[in-house]
């Protein structure tokens, strides 16, 4: 690591040596030459985090044109923003690092603390009060207007490579880390040029276990079998949501995810129980 910027090659080599990353995934990450894309989302350095444990909450939001044609743009904005609000309202909000990127590669914000200390209140009263980090952005009409393609496999590899790299950065820094990741799409892969479903599956397989949750939401387009699509990518059935194409169903699906993400952020025991039980784990 130099100037707080992690060396991806070293992180992935360490992950391989630690058994976090399989040889198949290591090869996939090197084959598709995605280092710059992964690096763009890594965000704040472990050196600037004053915590003994963190939870990484990562969302990849579909920005393909079908979201707009399906009249779901605002529904997706509302759902994403509600997840951030629910996490901010949780007891452990100061241990959460959030990151949102789009399906076509745009990084809305890299890994950043969801909550920061209210310095004005601290100076005034001496109390430590956490407020929402202003750099953790909501989706708005200015920053989210879906009109692109669906490179689902290519960008899932980028996203999961980023999750693995950030996890390894914390592991190397002696900070306990757990991850919760959500992939959102309203269609099957159409525009990937490098990765296949098997490459995504290799990374998801590496992330199975007590420290990682990988979930997916397939918003109905009327014909795609999203459970088949996501299972081919390695995502467990209990971590797949398939809402219909209505505001209420999409809102409910995001609520289900946010409840699981909040539950998972409440400590190691709660995370392990949530990871084992899936979306409908009983607290």
SVG drawing of the C-alpha trace seen along z (x, -y; Angstrom):
<svg xmlns="http://www.w3.org/2000/svg" viewBox="-48 -25 52 47">
<polyline fill="none" stroke="black" stroke-width="0.4" points="0.0,0.0 1.3,-3.5 -0.2,-6.9 -3.3,-5.0 -4.0,-3.6 -4.1,0.2 -2.3,2.3 -4.9,4.6 -2.4,7.2 -1.1,7.5 -4.7,7.6 -5.7,10.4 -2.5,12.3 -3.1,12.0 -6.7,13.2 -5.4,16.2 -2.8,17.0 -5.4,16.6 -7.8,19.0 -10.4,16.2 -10.0,16.2 -9.9,19.4 -7.4,19.9 -10.3,19.9 -11.5,16.4 -7.9,15.2 -7.6,16.1 -10.9,14.6 -10.0,11.2 -6.8,11.1 -8.2,12.3 -10.7,9.6 -8.3,6.7 -10.7,4.8 -8.2,3.4 -9.0,-0.3 -12.8,0.3 -12.3,2.1 -10.0,-0.6 -12.5,-3.3 -14.9,-2.1 -12.5,-1.2 -13.0,-4.6 -11.7,-5.4 -8.6,-3.7 -8.5,-1.3 -6.0,-3.7 -8.7,-6.3 -11.2,-4.0 -11.2,-4.1 -13.2,-0.9 -12.4,2.6 -15.1,4.0 -17.0,2.8 -19.8,4.0 -19.6,3.3 -23.0,2.7 -22.7,2.7 -25.4,2.1 -25.2,2.4 -28.2,0.7 -29.5,1.5 -29.2,-1.6 -30.3,0.1 -33.0,-1.5 -35.5,1.2 -35.8,-0.3 -37.0,-3.5 -39.2,-1.9 -40.8,0.2 -41.5,-3.1 -39.6,-1.9 -36.9,-4.6 -38.4,-6.4 -39.3,-3.1 -35.7,-2.0 -34.6,-5.4 -37.0,-5.2 -35.9,-1.6 -32.2,-2.3 -32.7,-5.4 -34.9,-3.6 -32.1,-1.0 -29.7,-3.8 -32.2,-5.4 -32.9,-2.1 -29.2,-1.5 -28.7,-5.0 -31.5,-4.4 -29.8,-1.3 -27.9,-1.1 -24.6,-0.2 -24.6,-2.9 -21.2,-4.1 -19.7,-0.7 -21.2,-0.6 -19.4,-1.5 -21.7,-1.9 -21.0,-1.8 -23.3,-2.1 -22.4,-1.6 -24.4,-1.2 -24.8,1.9 -22.8,0.1 -19.9,-0.7 -20.6,-4.2 -19.6,-4.7 -22.2,-6.8 -20.0,-6.8 -17.1,-4.5 -16.9,-2.8 -17.5,-5.6 -18.7,-5.6 -22.4,-5.9 -22.4,-8.0 -19.9,-10.6 -19.5,-12.5 -21.5,-15.8 -18.5,-18.0 -20.7,-21.0 -22.6,-19.1 -19.3,-17.7 -17.8,-21.1 -20.9,-22.5 -21.8,-19.8 -19.0,-17.3 -21.5,-14.6 -20.7,-12.2 -23.7,-12.2 -23.6,-10.5 -25.2,-12.1 -25.5,-10.9 -22.3,-11.3 -23.3,-13.9 -21.0,-12.1 -23.2,-9.0 -25.7,-10.0 -29.3,-9.2 -30.4,-8.3 -32.0,-11.4 -33.2,-12.6 -29.9,-14.3 -27.7,-11.2 -29.8,-8.3 -31.5,-8.2 -31.2,-4.6 -30.7,-4.4 -27.8,-1.9 -27.3,1.9 -27.2,5.0 -23.6,6.2 -24.7,8.3 -21.8,10.8 -19.0,8.3 -20.1,5.8 -20.9,8.5 -17.3,9.6 -16.1,6.0 -18.4,5.5 -17.6,8.8 -13.9,8.3 -14.2,4.9 -16.0,6.4 -13.2,9.0 -10.5,6.4 -12.0,4.1 -12.6,7.1 -9.0,8.1 -7.8,4.6 -9.5,4.6 -8.3,8.1 -4.7,7.1 -5.3,4.0 -6.4,6.2 -10.1,4.9 -12.9,7.5 -15.0,7.2 -18.3,8.6 -20.0,7.8 -23.6,7.5 -24.0,7.2 -27.1,6.7 -27.2,6.9 -30.3,5.3 -31.5,5.9 -34.6,6.2 -33.1,8.4 -30.7,11.2 -27.2,10.5 -27.1,9.0 -24.0,7.0 -21.1,8.7 -18.0,9.1 -15.6,10.7 -17.1,12.6 -19.5,15.6 -21.9,16.7 -19.3,19.3 -16.9,16.4 -19.4,14.7 -20.3,18.0 -16.6,18.6 -16.5,15.3 -19.9,15.9 -18.7,19.3 -15.7,17.7 -17.9,15.3 -20.2,17.9 -19.9,18.3 -20.2,16.6 -18.7,13.3 -20.4,12.6 -23.9,12.3 -24.5,12.0 -28.1,11.2 -29.9,10.4 -33.1,8.8 -34.7,9.5 -37.5,7.0 -39.9,8.7 -39.7,7.9 -42.5,10.4 -40.4,13.2 -36.9,13.6 -36.5,16.5 -34.5,14.6 -34.0,17.6 -32.4,19.5 -30.2,16.5 -29.0,15.8 -28.5,19.5 -26.2,19.8 -24.3,16.9 -24.0,18.9 -26.4,16.9 -28.3,19.1 -32.1,19.4 -32.8,17.8 -30.9,14.7 -33.0,14.1 -35.9,11.6 -38.2,11.6 -40.6,8.7 -43.3,8.0 -43.3,4.9 -45.2,2.5 -44.3,-0.2 -45.6,1.8 -43.8,5.0 -40.5,3.2 -40.8,1.2 -41.5,4.4 -38.4,6.1 -36.1,3.3 -37.7,3.3 -36.9,7.0 -33.3,6.4 -32.9,3.5 -34.3,5.5 -31.7,8.2 -28.9,5.7 -29.8,4.0 -30.0,7.3 -26.7,8.4 -25.0,5.2 -25.9,5.7 -22.8,7.8 -21.1,11.1 -23.7,13.4 -26.6,11.6 -24.7,11.6 -24.0,15.3 -27.7,16.1 -28.8,13.9 -26.3,15.3 -27.5,18.8 -31.2,18.0 -31.6,15.8 -34.0,13.0 -36.7,14.5 -34.5,15.4 -36.5,15.0 -34.6,12.6"/>
</svg>
